[in-house]
Amino acid sequence: MGPELQYQMIINRVADLRGEAAAHRLVREAKAARKARERSSERRQRGAFGKLDVS
């Protein structure tokens, strides 16, 4: 394998890895946003139920 071909393969592999990393970051950010949204709704629900007086 010539050095030019090897260099081109390395460049292609780096591009693939960067694409995979970007997709992974996007999924991680989406999961974090979903968790934050769930936590805020749980707090609102707890706050609403905490104010009820059932006695």
N, C-alpha and C positions, 0 to 999 in steps of 0.2 A: 504494500500500500504506500503510495507516494505521500510526501508531506502535505501537499495541497489537499488531497482527498481526506487525509486524517484531520487536517485543520477544519475543513468544511463539515466533517462529521461532528467535531467538537462544537462548532458554532450551532449546528442544528440541535444537538443534545442540550446545549445551554438554553436555547430558545424554548425547547419543549419543557425543560425543568422550570423556567421562569413562568411559562403559561400555567403549569400545574400549581406552582406556588401561588400565583394570583387567584386561581380558582379556589384553592384551599383557604386563602385569606378571606375571600368573599363569603365562603360557607361559615367560617369562624365568626365573622362579623355579624352575619345573619342570625346565627345561634345566640350570640351575645345580646343582640337587639331583642330577640324573642324572649329571652330570659328576663331582660330588664322590663319588658312590657308586662310579662306575667307577674313579676314581683310587684310592680306598681298597682296592678289590678287587685292582687291579693291584699295589699295594704289598704286599698280603698274599701274592699269588702269587709276586712277586719274592723276598720274604723266605723263603718256603718253599723255592723252588728254590735260593736262595743258601746254604741250610743243608745241602743234599744234598752228600754226598761220593762222587763217582763213581770215584775212583782206587783 
